[in-house]
Amino acid sequence: MIKLAVYNKDGKKIETIEVDKAIFGGTVRYPLLKQAIVMYHANKRVGTAATKSRGMVKGSTHKLFRQKGTGNARVGNSRTGKRVGGGVTFAKVARDFGKDMPKKQRKLATSSAVLAKLLSESVVIIDALNFEAPKTSEFASILSNLKIDRSCLVMTNGRDTNIYKSVRNIPKVDVITVTDLNAGDVCNHQKVLFTKDAFMSLINKDSDSEN
């Protein structure tokens, strides 16, 4: 069992939660986790880089001058990649770098990512995050009270505009919901901050999927 402390906004411990590792698969599946991270980064690549080949640039297709008898080195037409203004020899074309994984593998990889954070004591649970209005300074103060001074992924049970607007100007801090949880985002941050209801929702969802 893994024991997790639940803190309030002032950074004071108010209760403890026990979590069974079996809920998250029992062990960290590193090969599957690596595959999910590779997919995560590949899907973020835009893939719009492109250059013009010799067939795309303007210019005559005739040789600039005859092959022999001029005393100069032989040349082709003005579109060749050897000349200024010519096309690129091995031109880049727009492409899709996206990768995919089966749904079951993605779920297992996400569970492994969360378990890895739990085992490394990189998961912090707060009792609640309630903002009547967006307040970046207040959220930064909460992070300071919880001793989170590095990159952090904030997990909420549902979409909250006030939380999102309070976080968006803090460097290396991102907010997502439990339903959008994925291995790439978890591994891309040093700490993971769960609200208590978000963490309980994640546990119950994983328990139901096992049953």
C-alpha positions in Angstrom: 0.0 0.0 0.0 1.1 3.5 -0.7 0.3 6.2 1.8 -0.4 9.7 0.5 -0.9 12.8 2.6 -3.7 15.2 1.8 -2.9 18.9 2.3 -4.9 22.1 2.5 -4.1 25.4 0.7 -1.8 26.4 3.5 0.4 23.2 3.0 -0.8 21.6 6.3 -1.5 17.9 6.3 -5.1 17.1 7.2 -5.5 13.4 6.4 -3.9 10.3 4.8 -5.0 8.2 1.9 -3.9 4.6 1.3 -3.7 3.4 -2.3 -3.1 -0.2 -3.5 -0.5 -0.4 -6.2 -2.6 -3.1 -7.9 -5.1 -0.3 -8.9 -2.4 1.0 -11.2 -1.1 -2.3 -12.5 1.2 -3.3 -9.6 4.4 -2.6 -11.5 5.6 0.1 -13.9 5.7 -1.2 -17.5 8.7 0.7 -18.7 8.7 -0.5 -22.4 5.0 0.4 -22.7 5.6 3.7 -21.0 8.4 4.5 -23.4 6.2 3.7 -26.4 3.5 6.0 -25.1 6.0 8.9 -24.6 7.4 8.4 -28.1 3.8 8.6 -29.4 3.2 11.7 -27.3 6.1 13.6 -28.7 5.5 12.4 -32.3 1.9 13.6 -32.2 3.1 17.0 -31.1 5.3 17.4 -34.3 3.6 19.7 -36.8 5.2 18.2 -39.9 4.6 21.2 -42.2 8.3 21.8 -43.1 8.7 21.8 -46.8 11.2 23.0 -49.5 10.9 23.3 -53.2 12.4 20.6 -55.4 13.9 21.3 -58.9 10.5 20.6 -60.4 8.8 23.3 -58.3 11.1 26.3 -59.0 10.7 28.5 -62.1 13.3 28.2 -64.9 14.1 26.7 -68.2 14.6 23.0 -68.6 17.3 23.5 -71.2 21.0 23.2 -70.6 22.6 26.5 -70.0 25.2 25.8 -72.6 26.4 22.9 -74.7 28.3 20.0 -73.1 31.6 20.3 -74.8 33.8 22.9 -76.4 33.2 25.9 -74.0 36.1 25.3 -71.6 33.7 25.4 -68.7 32.5 22.6 -66.4 29.4 20.9 -67.7 26.2 22.1 -66.2 22.5 21.2 -66.5 19.6 23.6 -66.4 19.0 26.6 -64.1 16.8 24.5 -61.8 19.5 22.3 -60.5 20.3 22.2 -56.8 23.9 23.2 -57.5 22.9 26.8 -58.6 21.6 29.7 -56.6 17.8 29.9 -57.0 17.6 26.2 -58.0 15.6 23.6 -56.2 16.7 21.6 -53.2 18.2 18.2 -54.2 16.4 16.2 -51.6 13.4 18.4 -50.9 11.4 18.1 -47.7 7.7 17.5 -48.0 4.9 18.0 -45.5 4.3 14.7 -43.6 2.4 13.3 -40.7 4.6 12.1 -37.9 1.6 10.9 -35.8 1.7 7.5 -34.1 -1.1 5.5 -32.5 -1.5 2.9 -29.8 -4.3 0.5 -28.9 -6.7 1.9 -26.3 -5.9 -0.8 -23.8 -2.1 -0.1 -24.1 -2.7 3.7 -23.7 -4.6 3.0 -20.4 -1.9 0.7 -19.1 0.8 3.2 -20.0 -1.1 6.0 -18.2 -1.5 3.8 -15.1 2.3 3.0 -15.2 3.1 6.8 -15.5 0.9 7.6 -12.4 2.4 4.6 -10.5 5.9 5.8 -11.3 5.1 9.2 -9.9 3.6 7.7 -6.8 6.6 5.5 -6.1 9.0 8.4 -6.6 6.9 10.5 -4.2 6.1 13.1 -6.9 2.3 13.1 -6.3 0.8 15.8 -4.2 -2.9 15.8 -3.2 -4.8 18.9 -2.1 -8.2 18.8 -0.5 -9.7 21.3 -2.9 -9.0 24.1 -5.4 -11.8 26.7 -5.4 -11.4 30.1 -7.0 -14.1 32.6 -7.1 -12.2 34.5 -9.8 -8.9 34.0 -11.6 -5.9 34.8 -9.3 -2.4 33.8 -10.4 -0.7 35.1 -7.3 -3.0 33.0 -5.1 -2.3 29.9 -7.1 1.5 30.6 -7.0 1.2 30.9 -3.2 -0.5 27.5 -3.0 2.3 25.9 -5.0 4.8 27.5 -2.7 3.0 26.2 0.4 3.0 22.7 -1.0 6.8 23.1 -1.8 6.3 22.7 -5.5 9.0 24.7 -7.2 9.4 22.8 -10.5 7.2 21.8 -13.4 3.8 20.6 -12.3 0.7 19.1 -13.8 -2.5 20.1 -12.0 -5.3 17.5 -12.2 -8.9 18.5 -11.7 -12.1 16.4 -11.8 -13.8 18.8 -14.2 -13.1 21.9 -16.3 -12.7 25.0 -14.2 -12.1 28.3 -16.1 -10.9 30.1 -13.0 -8.2 27.5 -12.2 -7.1 27.4 -15.8 -6.8 31.2 -16.0 -5.0 31.3 -12.6 -2.4 28.8 -13.9 -1.8 29.8 -17.5 0.8 32.6 -16.7 2.8 30.4 -14.3 5.8 28.8 -16.2 5.9 25.0 -16.5 2.5 24.5 -14.8 -0.4 23.0 -16.8 -3.9 22.0 -16.0 -5.9 19.0 -17.4 -8.9 17.0 -16.3 -8.8 13.3 -15.2 -10.6 12.3 -18.4 -7.7 13.9 -20.5 -5.0 12.2 -18.4 -2.2 10.6 -20.5 1.2 9.2 -19.9 3.0 11.9 -21.9 1.7 14.8 -19.8 2.4 13.0 -16.6 6.0 12.1 -17.5 6.6 15.6 -18.9 6.3 17.2 -15.5 8.3 16.8 -12.3 5.3 16.9 -10.0 1.6 16.0 -10.3 -0.9 17.9 -8.2 -4.3 16.2 -7.7 -7.3 17.6 -6.1 -8.7 15.0 -3.7 -11.9 14.5 -5.7 -9.9 14.1 -9.0 -7.6 11.5 -7.4 -10.6 9.5 -6.0 -12.3 9.7 -9.3 -9.1 8.3 -11.0 -8.9 5.4 -8.4 -12.5 4.5 -8.8 -12.3 4.6 -12.6 -9.3 2.3 -12.6 -10.9 0.0 -10.1 -14.0 -0.3 -12.3 -11.9 -1.0 -15.4 -10.2 -3.9 -13.6 -13.5 -5.4 -12.5 
